[in-house]
Amino acid sequence: MQTGRSVVYAKNGGAAASQPLAVSAAISILKQGGSFIDAAIALSAVICVVEPGASHLGGDAFLITHHAARKTNLAFNGSGEGSHAATPEAYKDGIPLHGYKSGTVPGLVSTWFEAHERYGRLPMATLLEQAIDYAENGFPANAGFVKRIAGHLAIAPDTNVFKDMGIDVSVKIGDLVVQKNLAQSLREIASGGRAAFYEGRIAQQLIKGSEGWFNAEDLKAHTTRVLDPLSIKYRDLTVYGQPPPTQGMILMEELLLNERFDVASLSETDRIHVGVESKKIGFADRNAILADPEFIDVNVAQILSKENIDARLAQISMDSAMTDIAPVAEGSDTTYFLVADKDGNAVSWIQSVFHG
């Protein structure tokens, strides 16, 4: 008896995500002649509507694009800058996990337009059409949607966020979820472009909601960075990842460590052990050096160097697990998807609200 999903084959493009409604929107755009980025923006927008606990217009985005004809790969860093008020004195007790002081300028919408400017074909209004429809007319709540509401209320029982979004906190699986305010915001973005979000009515709402923590200049000055991705050779593959300030270096280091083992000949237990120990090292080095390279020198090349991999490899024992690398609490409010078109172009896309 088959307990998993079967493989899907397609010759004109494809999309994979956590939400079938979002995947359907992407496939629809591809059928209309849209590019891989057109389809990805449509998917991204629908995810914001139907899975707001994992990502939203108020969150960030990180993309790696591959353009087949040009043989180029780009990393889009859609993370936001801190507030003008984000000084060391404002964070004497550390950065909180929740509330406006934990936030940065939202980067997702800017990233839509930055990627669309390079690779888009269809107008933004067409790409946001399905998301607007689901926000305006509703979609059925699934188990994950209901669970996230309960989880958020457990942390912040007095929150007004669901009221502001027009979401009934008593929603049950299968109930119709309508978000009129979100539909209006998406319509404004579709017609007014990037400025509608970062300078218009929406910007004023963000400033008001943060009680002035963010100001008009914080929002207007935001830009999405377009960078060269990190890359390594892993066996017979070239692997690309996001450069700092995000965390592509972790996977790179893990792979370089794994490459030193004949993993195919290992038992399942030993393969898992090698993977876990490599992951511990990757996260430990992340914790030690990762920062914003616009302000601090981040020497990723040293972490991925043969010398460091040799030294770290010596720490991996096949007889015991490392216990001196403490785990760090990580956020889970993130979603991932990918889209490819018939020309071989593809995008690997993460969008997140962190502990949203």
ZADO-1210 file (C-alpha; in nm, 4 decimals, padded with zeros to 6 digits):
<atoms>
<atom x="00.0000" y="00.0000" z="00.0000" code="MET" pos="1"/>
<atom x="00.1430" y="00.3378" z="-00.1016" code="GLN" pos="2"/>
<atom x="00.1557" y="00.5787" z="00.1924" code="THR" pos="3"/>
<atom x="00.3203" y="00.8760" z="00.0209" code="GLY" pos="4"/>
<atom x="00.2469" y="01.0901" z="-00.2795" code="ARG" pos="5"/>
<atom x="00.3477" y="00.9734" z="-00.6227" code="SER" pos="6"/>
<atom x="00.6067" y="01.1538" z="-00.8338" code="VAL" pos="7"/>
<atom x="00.4644" y="01.4187" z="-01.0678" code="VAL" pos="8"/>
<atom x="00.6271" y="01.4648" z="-01.4090" code="TYR" pos="9"/>
<atom x="00.5823" y="01.7708" z="-01.6311" code="ALA" pos="10"/>
<atom x="00.7572" y="01.9123" z="-01.9381" code="LYS" pos="11"/>
<atom x="00.6249" y="02.2688" z="-01.9353" code="ASN" pos="12"/>
<atom x="00.7190" y="02.3704" z="-01.5823" code="GLY" pos="13"/>
<atom x="00.6218" y="02.2930" z="-01.2270" code="GLY" pos="14"/>
<atom x="00.5801" y="02.4253" z="-00.8748" code="ALA" pos="15"/>
<atom x="00.6022" y="02.2741" z="-00.5281" code="ALA" pos="16"/>
<atom x="00.4780" y="02.4311" z="-00.2049" code="ALA" pos="17"/>
<atom x="00.2972" y="02.3545" z="00.1190" code="SER" pos="18"/>
<atom x="-00.0355" y="02.4820" z="-00.0150" code="GLN" pos="19"/>
<atom x="-00.2172" y="02.3308" z="-00.3166" code="PRO" pos="20"/>
<atom x="-00.4080" y="02.6554" z="-00.3742" code="LEU" pos="21"/>
<atom x="-00.0784" y="02.8390" z="-00.4118" code="ALA" pos="22"/>
<atom x="00.0657" y="02.5753" z="-00.6444" code="VAL" pos="23"/>
<atom x="-00.2489" y="02.5967" z="-00.8567" code="SER" pos="24"/>
<atom x="-00.2022" y="02.9738" z="-00.8879" code="ALA" pos="25"/>
<atom x="00.1565" y="02.9261" z="-01.0061" code="ALA" pos="26"/>
<atom x="00.0605" y="02.6642" z="-01.2643" code="ILE" pos="27"/>
<atom x="-00.2162" y="02.8917" z="-01.3924" code="SER" pos="28"/>
<atom x="00.0356" y="03.1709" z="-01.4515" code="ILE" pos="29"/>
<atom x="00.2717" y="02.9347" z="-01.6352" code="LEU" pos="30"/>
<atom x="-00.0177" y="02.8279" z="-01.8591" code="LYS" pos="31"/>
<atom x="-00.0837" y="03.1945" z="-01.9397" code="GLN" pos="32"/>
<atom x="00.2722" y="03.2299" z="-02.0667" code="GLY" pos="33"/>
<atom x="00.4163" y="03.3757" z="-01.7502" code="GLY" pos="34"/>
<atom x="00.7793" y="03.3321" z="-01.6539" code="SER" pos="35"/>
<atom x="00.9114" y="03.1340" z="-01.3605" code="PHE" pos="36"/>
<atom x="00.9235" y="03.4540" z="-01.1545" code="ILE" pos="37"/>
<atom x="00.5695" y="03.5503" z="-01.2550" code="ASP" pos="38"/>
<atom x="00.4486" y="03.2127" z="-01.1314" code="ALA" pos="39"/>
<atom x="00.6535" y="03.2397" z="-00.8130" code="ALA" pos="40"/>
<atom x="00.5128" y="03.5835" z="-00.7280" code="ILE" pos="41"/>
<atom x="00.1583" y="03.4518" z="-00.7753" code="ALA" pos="42"/>
<atom x="00.2405" y="03.1570" z="-00.5505" code="LEU" pos="43"/>
<atom x="00.4037" y="03.3831" z="-00.2915" code="SER" pos="44"/>
<atom x="00.1004" y="03.6106" z="-00.2752" code="ALA" pos="45"/>
<atom x="-00.1448" y="03.3231" z="-00.2324" code="VAL" pos="46"/>
<atom x="00.0724" y="03.1763" z="00.0453" code="ILE" pos="47"/>
<atom x="00.0448" y="03.5118" z="00.2252" code="CYS" pos="48"/>
<atom x="-00.3335" y="03.4779" z="00.2154" code="VAL" pos="49"/>
<atom x="-00.3810" y="03.1106" z="00.2990" code="VAL" pos="50"/>
<atom x="-00.0807" y="03.0546" z="00.5286" code="GLU" pos="51"/>
<atom x="-00.0310" y="03.3907" z="00.7059" code="PRO" pos="52"/>
<atom x="00.1223" y="03.2321" z="01.0145" code="GLY" pos="53"/>
<atom x="00.4313" y="03.1315" z="00.8163" code="ALA" pos="54"/>
<atom x="00.4766" y="03.4315" z="00.5883" code="SER" pos="55"/>
<atom x="00.2990" y="03.7534" z="00.5033" code="HIS" pos="56"/>
<atom x="00.3289" y="04.0937" z="00.3395" code="LEU" pos="57"/>
<atom x="00.4986" y="04.2046" z="00.6610" code="GLY" pos="58"/>
<atom x="00.7753" y="03.9459" z="00.6273" code="GLY" pos="59"/>
<atom x="01.0942" y="03.8871" z="00.4332" code="ASP" pos="60"/>
<atom x="01.1994" y="03.6819" z="00.1307" code="ALA" pos="61"/>
<atom x="01.5166" y="03.5121" z="00.0093" code="PHE" pos="62"/>
<atom x="01.5464" y="03.3890" z="-00.3491" code="LEU" pos="63"/>
<atom x="01.8042" y="03.2121" z="-00.5579" code="ILE" pos="64"/>
<atom x="01.7252" y="03.2335" z="-00.9284" code="THR" pos="65"/>
<atom x="01.8690" y="03.0326" z="-01.2141" code="HIS" pos="66"/>
<atom x="01.8428" y="03.1680" z="-01.5686" code="HIS" pos="67"/>
<atom x="01.9137" y="02.8844" z="-01.8083" code="ALA" pos="68"/>
<atom x="01.9916" y="03.0800" z="-02.1259" code="ALA" pos="69"/>
<atom x="02.2208" y="03.3274" z="-01.9509" code="ARG" pos="70"/>
<atom x="02.3701" y="03.0545" z="-01.7279" code="LYS" pos="71"/>
<atom x="02.3473" y="03.2940" z="-01.4331" code="THR" pos="72"/>
<atom x="02.2440" y="03.2535" z="-01.0712" code="ASN" pos="73"/>
<atom x="02.1447" y="03.5410" z="-00.8439" code="LEU" pos="74"/>
<atom x="02.0677" y="03.5673" z="-00.4727" code="ALA" pos="75"/>
<atom x="01.7920" y="03.8123" z="-00.3781" code="PHE" pos="76"/>
<atom x="01.8225" y="03.9237" z="-00.0167" code="ASN" pos="77"/>
<atom x="01.4778" y="04.0517" z="00.0760" code="GLY" pos="78"/>
<atom x="01.5455" y="04.0925" z="00.4462" code="SER" pos="79"/>
<atom x="01.4617" y="04.4277" z="00.5982" code="GLY" pos="80"/>
<atom x="01.6692" y="04.6834" z="00.7802" code="GLU" pos="81"/>
<atom x="01.6158" y="04.7669" z="01.1443" code="GLY" pos="82"/>
<atom x="01.4224" y="05.0700" z="01.2625" code="SER" pos="83"/>
<atom x="01.5825" y="05.4126" z="01.2982" code="HIS" pos="84"/>
<atom x="01.5179" y="05.3586" z="01.6695" code="ALA" pos="85"/>
<atom x="01.7013" y="05.0227" z="01.6834" code="ALA" pos="86"/>
<atom x="01.9965" y="05.1306" z="01.8976" code="THR" pos="87"/>
<atom x="02.1915" y="04.9194" z="02.1499" code="PRO" pos="88"/>
<atom x="02.0184" y="05.1131" z="02.4267" code="GLU" pos="89"/>
<atom x="01.6790" y="04.9997" z="02.2961" code="ALA" pos="90"/>
<atom x="01.7829" y="04.6350" z="02.3324" code="TYR" pos="91"/>
<atom x="01.9545" y="04.6265" z="02.6704" code="LYS" pos="92"/>
<atom x="01.7623" y="04.3081" z="02.7531" code="ASP" pos="93"/>
<atom x="01.8153" y="04.1521" z="02.4117" code="GLY" pos="94"/>
<atom x="01.5946" y="04.1367" z="02.1038" code="ILE" pos="95"/>
<atom x="01.2431" y="04.0092" z="02.1873" code="PRO" pos="96"/>
<atom x="01.0887" y="03.7292" z="01.9831" code="LEU" pos="97"/>
<atom x="00.7533" y="03.9060" z="01.9494" code="HIS" pos="98"/>
<atom x="00.6221" y="04.2594" z="01.9086" code="GLY" pos="99"/>
<atom x="00.7303" y="04.5442" z="01.6847" code="TYR" pos="100"/>
<atom x="01.0775" y="04.5677" z="01.8421" code="LYS" pos="101"/>
<atom x="01.1489" y="04.2210" z="01.7053" code="SER" pos="102"/>
<atom x="01.0641" y="04.3325" z="01.3531" code="GLY" pos="103"/>
<atom x="01.2507" y="04.4763" z="01.0587" code="THR" pos="104"/>
<atom x="01.1243" y="04.6652" z="00.7553" code="VAL" pos="105"/>
<atom x="00.9181" y="04.4147" z="00.5499" code="PRO" pos="106"/>
<atom x="01.1146" y="04.3037" z="00.2450" code="GLY" pos="107"/>
<atom x="00.8804" y="04.0660" z="00.0636" code="LEU" pos="108"/>
<atom x="00.6921" y="04.3167" z="-00.1517" code="VAL" pos="109"/>
<atom x="01.0127" y="04.4914" z="-00.2571" code="SER" pos="110"/>
<atom x="01.1527" y="04.1536" z="-00.3607" code="THR" pos="111"/>
<atom x="00.8462" y="04.0839" z="-00.5770" code="TRP" pos="112"/>
<atom x="00.9159" y="04.3970" z="-00.7779" code="PHE" pos="113"/>
<atom x="01.2942" y="04.3536" z="-00.7873" code="GLU" pos="114"/>
<atom x="01.2612" y="04.0018" z="-00.9287" code="ALA" pos="115"/>
<atom x="00.9746" y="04.0994" z="-01.1600" code="HIS" pos="116"/>
<atom x="01.1793" y="04.3844" z="-01.3065" code="GLU" pos="117"/>
<atom x="01.4459" y="04.1342" z="-01.4128" code="ARG" pos="118"/>
<atom x="01.2419" y="03.8310" z="-01.5129" code="TYR" pos="119"/>
<atom x="00.8717" y="03.9185" z="-01.5248" code="GLY" pos="120"/>
<atom x="00.6476" y="03.9023" z="-01.8324" code="ARG" pos="121"/>
<atom x="00.2892" y="03.9433" z="-01.7148" code="LEU" pos="122"/>
<atom x="00.1654" y="04.2542" z="-01.5298" code="PRO" pos="123"/>
<atom x="00.1682" y="04.2477" z="-01.1504" code="MET" pos="124"/>
<atom x="-00.2111" y="04.2881" z="-01.1442" code="ALA" pos="125"/>
<atom x="-00.2441" y="03.9529" z="-01.3215" code="THR" pos="126"/>
<atom x="00.0002" y="03.7855" z="-01.0833" code="LEU" pos="127"/>
<atom x="-00.1871" y="03.9011" z="-00.7717" code="LEU" pos="128"/>
<atom x="-00.5338" y="03.8262" z="-00.9088" code="GLU" pos="129"/>
<atom x="-00.5761" y="03.4842" z="-00.7481" code="GLN" pos="130"/>
<atom x="-00.4451" y="03.5998" z="-00.4093" code="ALA" pos="131"/>
<atom x="-00.6863" y="03.8936" z="-00.4153" code="ILE" pos="132"/>
<atom x="-00.9738" y="03.6583" z="-00.4945" code="ASP" pos="133"/>
<atom x="-00.8906" y="03.4246" z="-00.2032" code="TYR" pos="134"/>
<atom x="-00.8569" y="03.7199" z="00.0339" code="ALA" pos="135"/>
<atom x="-01.1771" y="03.8886" z="-00.0863" code="GLU" pos="136"/>
<atom x="-01.4027" y="03.5848" z="-00.1238" code="ASN" pos="137"/>
<atom x="-01.2414" y="03.3379" z="00.1118" code="GLY" pos="138"/>
<atom x="-01.0736" y="02.9988" z="00.1241" code="PHE" pos="139"/>
<atom x="-01.1351" y="02.6958" z="00.3491" code="PRO" pos="140"/>
<atom x="-00.9270" y="02.6877" z="00.6679" code="ALA" pos="141"/>
<atom x="-00.7140" y="02.3770" z="00.7043" code="ASN" pos="142"/>
<atom x="-00.5773" y="02.2148" z="01.0206" code="ALA" pos="143"/>
<atom x="-00.2502" y="02.4074" z="01.0054" code="GLY" pos="144"/>
<atom x="-00.4304" y="02.7409" z="00.9802" code="PHE" pos="145"/>
<atom x="-00.6446" y="02.6662" z="01.2861" code="VAL" pos="146"/>
<atom x="-00.3464" y="02.5326" z="01.4822" code="LYS" pos="147"/>
<atom x="-00.1406" y="02.8458" z="01.4189" code="ARG" pos="148"/>
<atom x="-00.4183" y="03.0689" z="01.5514" code="ILE" pos="149"/>
<atom x="-00.4322" y="02.8646" z="01.8711" code="ALA" pos="150"/>
<atom x="-00.0545" y="02.8776" z="01.9054" code="GLY" pos="151"/>
<atom x="-00.0439" y="03.2535" z="01.8589" code="HIS" pos="152"/>
<atom x="-00.3213" y="03.3092" z="02.1124" code="LEU" pos="153"/>
<atom x="-00.1360" y="03.0940" z="02.3653" code="ALA" pos="154"/>
<atom x="00.1597" y="03.3328" z="02.3408" code="ILE" pos="155"/>
<atom x="-00.0362" y="03.6595" z="02.3080" code="ALA" pos="156"/>
<atom x="-00.3939" y="03.6082" z="02.4340" code="PRO" pos="157"/>
<atom x="-00.4730" y="03.9816" z="02.4193" code="ASP" pos="158"/>
<atom x="-00.3546" y="04.0317" z="02.0617" code="THR" pos="159"/>
<atom x="-00.5650" y="04.2312" z="01.8169" code="ASN" pos="160"/>
<atom x="-00.3840" y="04.0976" z="01.5116" code="VAL" pos="161"/>
<atom x="-00.6616" y="03.8592" z="01.4091" code="PHE" pos="162"/>
<atom x="-00.9277" y="04.1262" z="01.4547" code="LYS" pos="163"/>
<atom x="-00.7221" y="04.3627" z="01.2392" code="ASP" pos="164"/>
<atom x="-00.6911" y="04.0912" z="00.9732" code="MET" pos="165"/>
<atom x="-01.0635" y="04.0160" z="00.9889" code="GLY" pos="166"/>
<atom x="-01.0034" y="03.6572" z="01.0998" code="ILE" pos="167"/>
<atom x="-01.2444" y="03.4976" z="01.3482" code="ASP" pos="168"/>
<atom x="-01.0335" y="03.3244" z="01.6168" code="VAL" pos="169"/>
<atom x="-01.3067" y="03.0617" z="01.6588" code="SER" pos="170"/>
<atom x="-01.2586" y="02.9445" z="01.2992" code="VAL" pos="171"/>
<atom x="-01.2810" y="02.5674" z="01.2496" code="LYS" pos="172"/>
<atom x="-01.1367" y="02.3394" z="00.9853" code="ILE" pos="173"/>
<atom x="-01.3344" y="02.3894" z="00.6652" code="GLY" pos="174"/>
<atom x="-01.4722" y="02.7311" z="00.7606" code="ASP" pos="175"/>
<atom x="-01.4414" y="03.0068" z="00.5025" code="LEU" pos="176"/>
<atom x="-01.1703" y="03.2617" z="00.5880" code="VAL" pos="177"/>
<atom x="-01.2228" y="03.6086" z="00.4383" code="VAL" pos="178"/>
<atom x="-00.9642" y="03.8892" z="00.4711" code="GLN" pos="179"/>
<atom x="-01.1094" y="04.2047" z="00.3152" code="LYS" pos="180"/>
<atom x="-00.8310" y="04.4321" z="00.4419" code="ASN" pos="181"/>
<atom x="-00.5641" y="04.2097" z="00.2902" code="LEU" pos="182"/>
<atom x="-00.7528" y="04.2032" z="-00.0394" code="ALA" pos="183"/>
<atom x="-00.7539" y="04.5831" z="-00.0421" code="GLN" pos="184"/>
<atom x="-00.3800" y="04.5976" z="00.0306" code="SER" pos="185"/>
<atom x="-00.3052" y="04.3545" z="-00.2510" code="LEU" pos="186"/>
<atom x="-00.5207" y="04.5578" z="-00.4910" code="ARG" pos="187"/>
<atom x="-00.3287" y="04.8720" z="-00.3994" code="GLU" pos="188"/>
<atom x="00.0041" y="04.6956" z="-00.4585" code="ILE" pos="189"/>
<atom x="-00.1219" y="04.5569" z="-00.7904" code="ALA" pos="190"/>
<atom x="-00.2188" y="04.9025" z="-00.9163" code="SER" pos="191"/>
<atom x="00.0273" y="05.1281" z="-00.7349" code="GLY" pos="192"/>
<atom x="00.3402" y="04.9185" z="-00.7388" code="GLY" pos="193"/>
<atom x="00.6140" y="04.9162" z="-00.4788" code="ARG" pos="194"/>
<atom x="00.5345" y="05.2709" z="-00.3639" code="ALA" pos="195"/>
<atom x="00.1831" y="05.1669" z="-00.2616" code="ALA" pos="196"/>
<atom x="00.3355" y="04.9502" z="00.0098" code="PHE" pos="197"/>
<atom x="00.6389" y="05.1510" z="00.1197" code="TYR" pos="198"/>
<atom x="00.5044" y="05.5059" z="00.0840" code="GLU" pos="199"/>
<atom x="00.1237" y="05.4964" z="00.0677" code="GLY" pos="200"/>
<atom x="-00.1663" y="05.4084" z="00.2953" code="ARG" pos="201"/>
<atom x="-00.0164" y="05.0702" z="00.3822" code="ILE" pos="202"/>
<atom x="00.3054" y="05.2361" z="00.4987" code="ALA" pos="203"/>
<atom x="00.1072" y="05.4664" z="00.7255" code="GLN" pos="204"/>
<atom x="-00.0711" y="05.1662" z="00.8755" code="GLN" pos="205"/>
<atom x="00.2642" y="04.9966" z="00.9409" code="LEU" pos="206"/>
<atom x="00.3963" y="05.3076" z="01.1132" code="ILE" pos="207"/>
<atom x="00.0818" y="05.3373" z="01.3241" code="LYS" pos="208"/>
<atom x="00.0837" y="04.9676" z="01.4127" code="GLY" pos="209"/>
<atom x="00.4436" y="04.9902" z="01.5327" code="SER" pos="210"/>
<atom x="00.3589" y="05.2926" z="01.7484" code="GLU" pos="211"/>
<atom x="00.6212" y="05.4905" z="01.5588" code="GLY" pos="212"/>
<atom x="00.8989" y="05.2341" z="01.5987" code="TRP" pos="213"/>
<atom x="00.9241" y="05.2502" z="01.2196" code="PHE" pos="214"/>
<atom x="00.8966" y="05.5830" z="01.0415" code="ASN" pos="215"/>
<atom x="00.8300" y="05.6857" z="00.6830" code="ALA" pos="216"/>
<atom x="01.1994" y="05.7054" z="00.5946" code="GLU" pos="217"/>
<atom x="01.2644" y="05.3536" z="00.7306" code="ASP" pos="218"/>
<atom x="01.0091" y="05.2158" z="00.4865" code="LEU" pos="219"/>
<atom x="01.0848" y="05.4365" z="00.1859" code="LYS" pos="220"/>
<atom x="01.4604" y="05.3695" z="00.2053" code="ALA" pos="221"/>
<atom x="01.4309" y="04.9906" z="00.1974" code="HIS" pos="222"/>
<atom x="01.5933" y="04.8056" z="-00.0919" code="THR" pos="223"/>
<atom x="01.6243" y="04.4398" z="-00.1877" code="THR" pos="224"/>
<atom x="01.9881" y="04.3424" z="-00.2357" code="ARG" pos="225"/>
<atom x="02.0759" y="04.1343" z="-00.5423" code="VAL" pos="226"/>
<atom x="02.3998" y="03.9441" z="-00.4829" code="LEU" pos="227"/>
<atom x="02.6164" y="03.6644" z="-00.6131" code="ASP" pos="228"/>
<atom x="02.5227" y="03.3440" z="-00.4294" code="PRO" pos="229"/>
<atom x="02.7682" y="03.1321" z="-00.2354" code="LEU" pos="230"/>
<atom x="02.8716" y="02.8207" z="-00.4239" code="SER" pos="231"/>
<atom x="03.0669" y="02.5026" z="-00.3561" code="ILE" pos="232"/>
<atom x="03.1508" y="02.1855" z="-00.5417" code="LYS" pos="233"/>
<atom x="02.9889" y="01.8854" z="-00.3747" code="TYR" pos="234"/>
<atom x="03.0924" y="01.5602" z="-00.5417" code="ARG" pos="235"/>
<atom x="02.9864" y="01.6145" z="-00.9051" code="ASP" pos="236"/>
<atom x="02.7433" y="01.8983" z="-00.8300" code="LEU" pos="237"/>
<atom x="02.7661" y="02.2739" z="-00.7878" code="THR" pos="238"/>
<atom x="02.5516" y="02.3877" z="-00.4955" code="VAL" pos="239"/>
<atom x="02.4389" y="02.7497" z="-00.4575" code="TYR" pos="240"/>
<atom x="02.3259" y="02.9170" z="-00.1367" code="GLY" pos="241"/>
<atom x="02.2400" y="03.2529" z="00.0140" code="GLN" pos="242"/>
<atom x="02.5351" y="03.4670" z="00.1290" code="PRO" pos="243"/>
<atom x="02.5337" y="03.6516" z="00.4637" code="PRO" pos="244"/>
<atom x="02.3484" y="03.7936" z="00.6414" code="PRO" pos="245"/>
<atom x="02.1383" y="03.4845" z="00.5835" code="THR" pos="246"/>
<atom x="02.2444" y="03.1280" z="00.6477" code="GLN" pos="247"/>
<atom x="02.3462" y="02.9468" z="00.3304" code="GLY" pos="248"/>
<atom x="02.6889" y="02.8820" z="00.4815" code="MET" pos="249"/>
<atom x="02.5385" y="02.6228" z="00.7163" code="ILE" pos="250"/>
<atom x="02.4370" y="02.3828" z="00.4405" code="LEU" pos="251"/>
<atom x="02.7607" y="02.4470" z="00.2525" code="MET" pos="252"/>
<atom x="02.9716" y="02.3456" z="00.5511" code="GLU" pos="253"/>
<atom x="02.7539" y="02.0423" z="00.6208" code="GLU" pos="254"/>
<atom x="02.7957" y="01.9203" z="00.2638" code="LEU" pos="255"/>
<atom x="03.1722" y="01.9704" z="00.2647" code="LEU" pos="256"/>
<atom x="03.1940" y="01.7625" z="00.5826" code="LEU" pos="257"/>
<atom x="02.9617" y="01.4941" z="00.4469" code="ASN" pos="258"/>
<atom x="03.1686" y="01.4740" z="00.1298" code="GLU" pos="259"/>
<atom x="03.4599" y="01.3349" z="00.3312" code="ARG" pos="260"/>
<atom x="03.2564" y="01.0220" z="00.4100" code="PHE" pos="261"/>
<atom x="03.1565" y="00.7385" z="00.1807" code="ASP" pos="262"/>
<atom x="02.7972" y="00.7866" z="00.2896" code="VAL" pos="263"/>
<atom x="02.6625" y="00.5290" z="00.0435" code="ALA" pos="264"/>
<atom x="02.8518" y="00.2547" z="00.2256" code="SER" pos="265"/>
<atom x="02.7421" y="00.3626" z="00.5735" code="LEU" pos="266"/>
<atom x="02.4548" y="00.2101" z="00.7645" code="SER" pos="267"/>
<atom x="02.1428" y="00.4225" z="00.8002" code="GLU" pos="268"/>
<atom x="02.2343" y="00.4907" z="01.1628" code="THR" pos="269"/>
<atom x="02.5839" y="00.6091" z="01.0715" code="ASP" pos="270"/>
<atom x="02.4542" y="00.8235" z="00.7838" code="ARG" pos="271"/>
<atom x="02.2179" y="00.9992" z="01.0221" code="ILE" pos="272"/>
<atom x="02.4979" y="01.0377" z="01.2769" code="HIS" pos="273"/>
<atom x="02.7307" y="01.2004" z="01.0226" code="VAL" pos="274"/>
<atom x="02.4524" y="01.4325" z="00.9084" code="GLY" pos="275"/>
<atom x="02.3607" y="01.5377" z="01.2620" code="VAL" pos="276"/>
<atom x="02.7214" y="01.5965" z="01.3682" code="GLU" pos="277"/>
<atom x="02.7867" y="01.7991" z="01.0529" code="SER" pos="278"/>
<atom x="02.4758" y="02.0044" z="01.1242" code="LYS" pos="279"/>
<atom x="02.5946" y="02.0759" z="01.4788" code="LYS" pos="280"/>
<atom x="02.9225" y="02.2094" z="01.3413" code="ILE" pos="281"/>
<atom x="02.7497" y="02.4171" z="01.0743" code="GLY" pos="282"/>
<atom x="02.5232" y="02.5843" z="01.3277" code="PHE" pos="283"/>
<atom x="02.8081" y="02.6377" z="01.5747" code="ALA" pos="284"/>
<atom x="03.0114" y="02.8202" z="01.3104" code="ASP" pos="285"/>
<atom x="02.7003" y="03.0132" z="01.2080" code="ARG" pos="286"/>
<atom x="02.6535" y="03.1280" z="01.5670" code="ASN" pos="287"/>
<atom x="03.0203" y="03.2275" z="01.5900" code="ALA" pos="288"/>
<atom x="03.0559" y="03.4490" z="01.2825" code="ILE" pos="289"/>
<atom x="02.7299" y="03.5243" z="01.1025" code="LEU" pos="290"/>
<atom x="02.6332" y="03.8918" z="01.0909" code="ALA" pos="291"/>
<atom x="02.5427" y="04.1634" z="00.8419" code="ASP" pos="292"/>
<atom x="02.8432" y="04.2044" z="00.6095" code="PRO" pos="293"/>
<atom x="02.7455" y="04.5664" z="00.5432" code="GLU" pos="294"/>
<atom x="02.8568" y="04.6386" z="00.8998" code="PHE" pos="295"/>
<atom x="03.0818" y="04.3487" z="01.0092" code="ILE" pos="296"/>
<atom x="03.3391" y="04.1424" z="00.8211" code="ASP" pos="297"/>
<atom x="03.2000" y="03.7886" z="00.7838" code="VAL" pos="298"/>
<atom x="03.4718" y="03.5494" z="00.6678" code="ASN" pos="299"/>
<atom x="03.2643" y="03.2729" z="00.5102" code="VAL" pos="300"/>
<atom x="03.5593" y="03.1712" z="00.2921" code="ALA" pos="301"/>
<atom x="03.7528" y="03.0695" z="00.6024" code="GLN" pos="302"/>
<atom x="03.4624" y="02.8580" z="00.7301" code="ILE" pos="303"/>
<atom x="03.4380" y="02.6771" z="00.3959" code="LEU" pos="304"/>
<atom x="03.8151" y="02.6441" z="00.3531" code="SER" pos="305"/>
<atom x="03.9889" y="02.3065" z="00.3378" code="LYS" pos="306"/>
<atom x="04.1783" y="02.3940" z="00.6558" code="GLU" pos="307"/>
<atom x="03.8620" y="02.4533" z="00.8578" code="ASN" pos="308"/>
<atom x="03.6855" y="02.1480" z="00.7139" code="ILE" pos="309"/>
<atom x="03.9906" y="01.9350" z="00.8036" code="ASP" pos="310"/>
<atom x="03.9881" y="02.0688" z="01.1593" code="ALA" pos="311"/>
<atom x="03.6145" y="02.0265" z="01.2017" code="ARG" pos="312"/>
<atom x="03.6220" y="01.6777" z="01.0505" code="LEU" pos="313"/>
<atom x="03.8561" y="01.5676" z="01.3281" code="ALA" pos="314"/>
<atom x="03.5809" y="01.6507" z="01.5790" code="GLN" pos="315"/>
<atom x="03.3394" y="01.3964" z="01.4312" code="ILE" pos="316"/>
<atom x="03.3632" y="01.0589" z="01.6025" code="SER" pos="317"/>
<atom x="03.1718" y="00.7595" z="01.4711" code="MET" pos="318"/>
<atom x="03.1516" y="00.6263" z="01.8274" code="ASP" pos="319"/>
<atom x="02.9979" y="00.9214" z="02.0108" code="SER" pos="320"/>
<atom x="02.8009" y="01.2412" z="01.9636" code="ALA" pos="321"/>
<atom x="02.9306" y="01.5890" z="02.0347" code="MET" pos="322"/>
<atom x="02.7708" y="01.7347" z="02.3457" code="THR" pos="323"/>
<atom x="02.9611" y="02.0622" z="02.3735" code="ASP" pos="324"/>
<atom x="02.7609" y="02.2417" z="02.1036" code="ILE" pos="325"/>
<atom x="02.4433" y="02.3730" z="02.2620" code="ALA" pos="326"/>
<atom x="02.1272" y="02.4030" z="02.0512" code="PRO" pos="327"/>
<atom x="01.9779" y="02.7460" z="01.9900" code="VAL" pos="328"/>
<atom x="01.6021" y="02.8074" z="01.9753" code="ALA" pos="329"/>
<atom x="01.4956" y="02.8558" z="01.6133" code="GLU" pos="330"/>
<atom x="01.1826" y="03.0086" z="01.4643" code="GLY" pos="331"/>
<atom x="00.9408" y="02.7983" z="01.2628" code="SER" pos="332"/>
<atom x="00.7239" y="03.0613" z="01.0955" code="ASP" pos="333"/>
<atom x="00.8709" y="03.0220" z="00.7477" code="THR" pos="334"/>
<atom x="00.7652" y="02.8644" z="00.4200" code="THR" pos="335"/>
<atom x="00.9611" y="02.7350" z="00.1205" code="TYR" pos="336"/>
<atom x="00.8631" y="02.6746" z="-00.2396" code="PHE" pos="337"/>
<atom x="01.0180" y="02.6391" z="-00.5822" code="LEU" pos="338"/>
<atom x="00.9058" y="02.7065" z="-00.9368" code="VAL" pos="339"/>
<atom x="01.0566" y="02.6106" z="-01.2735" code="ALA" pos="340"/>
<atom x="00.9396" y="02.6952" z="-01.6244" code="ASP" pos="341"/>
<atom x="00.9667" y="02.5132" z="-01.9576" code="LYS" pos="342"/>
<atom x="01.2850" y="02.7025" z="-02.0495" code="ASP" pos="343"/>
<atom x="01.4772" y="02.5578" z="-01.7562" code="GLY" pos="344"/>
<atom x="01.4641" y="02.8741" z="-01.5461" code="ASN" pos="345"/>
<atom x="01.3989" y="02.8166" z="-01.1772" code="ALA" pos="346"/>
<atom x="01.3694" y="02.9925" z="-00.8434" code="VAL" pos="347"/>
<atom x="01.4246" y="02.8582" z="-00.4934" code="SER" pos="348"/>
<atom x="01.2235" y="03.0824" z="-00.2597" code="TRP" pos="349"/>
<atom x="01.1930" y="03.1251" z="00.1177" code="ILE" pos="350"/>
<atom x="00.9604" y="03.3763" z="00.2809" code="GLN" pos="351"/>
<atom x="00.9198" y="03.4216" z="00.6526" code="SER" pos="352"/>
<atom x="00.7818" y="03.6157" z="00.9464" code="VAL" pos="353"/>
<atom x="01.0307" y="03.4443" z="01.1820" code="PHE" pos="354"/>
<atom x="00.8432" y="03.4037" z="01.5136" code="HIS" pos="355"/>
<atom x="00.5381" y="03.5801" z="01.3675" code="GLY" pos="356"/>
</atoms>
